Amino acid sequence: MSAVAMSRKLLGLAQSRVLASMSLVKLKLKPPVVRQLEIGSGPVRKDGWVTLDMCRGADVFWDMRRPLPFADASFDRVYCSHVLEHFAHRDLKRLLQQVLRILRPGGRFLVAVPDASLYIDAYLKRSDASDLLRYRPAVVSGQPMDVLNYIFYMDDQHRFMFDRDNLAHHCREAGFERCAPRAFDPEVDSAARDYESLYMVCHKPEAA
Ligand SMILES: C[S@@+](CC[C@H](N)C(=O)[O-])C[C@H]1O[C@@H](n2cnc3c(N)ncnc32)[C@H](O)[C@@H]1O
């Protein structure tokens, strides 16, 4: 890595630390009053929700590889759209446990992720996948394998893939129960991502 790239990286890390510390102070002074949290929201604010992301523009700047900065049972609902696939398995496990912790007993975790089985089907059937391959930097060769490299690596952004069964499995393993597919919900889900999304709802046990 060049000296310039190294100093940019260090500067970025230092900025992230400062922004995360500022978020922590803000949360201490003014804990959230709303009971719904969107994690990996992108740079957005939403009425009735706390948004959290590792980017400026969300209510809380936070790297979710660290424990989430909220007390136990702080939220009734936690939502994430196209986020879990960005975490390596070890970080994913910790994140799901953290989501469970900050939900109240009986609270709901609403998830949307890309459905890897759509891409695998397209590869096996050699069908036209052009409608799936919308993020052009991740389409590299025009070969059938593009469709698998696209969804599994996404230009180095994706770390873990899901179908309906393993999404439910990993959520159950973290302590959730009644993990079931759900329909597109216009209140929370993105119509623009519907073509490739798998939706699930999981519950925190009442007794937890
Ligand atoms: C594909 S985008 C999805 C954004 C939005 N939820 C949507 O559906 O359009 C993934 C989001 O996860 C966030 N993200 C990825 N890793 C993260 C981490 N370790 N901590 C916090 N946010 C992270 C990214 O910054 C990005 O906003």
The ligand as a Gaussian input file, in Angstrom:
#p B3LYP/6-31G(d) Opt

LIG

0 1
 C      -26.466000      -2.635000       0.318000
 S      -26.495000      -1.332000       1.486000
 C      -28.218000      -1.353000       1.971000
 C      -28.712000      -0.004000       2.369000
 C      -30.214000       0.074000       2.660000
 N      -30.561000      -0.748000       3.790000
 C      -30.993000      -0.353000       1.446000
 O      -31.714000      -1.373000       1.483000
 O      -30.911000       0.348000       0.428000
 C      -25.690000      -2.033000       2.902000
 C      -25.551000      -1.047000       4.053000
 O      -24.949000      -1.718000       5.153000
 C      -24.010000      -0.820000       5.743000
 N      -22.967000      -1.586000       6.445000
 C      -22.191000      -2.578000       5.940000
 N      -21.330000      -3.002000       6.878000
 C      -21.571000      -2.268000       7.991000
 C      -20.999000      -2.234000       9.301000
 N      -19.982000      -3.038000       9.630000
 N      -21.497000      -1.374000      10.195000
 C      -22.522000      -0.526000       9.876000
 N      -23.108000      -0.508000       8.651000
 C      -22.619000      -1.363000       7.728000
 C      -23.436000      -0.041000       4.571000
 O      -22.837000       1.171000       4.991000
 C      -24.674000       0.149000       3.705000
 O      -25.364000       1.338000       3.996000

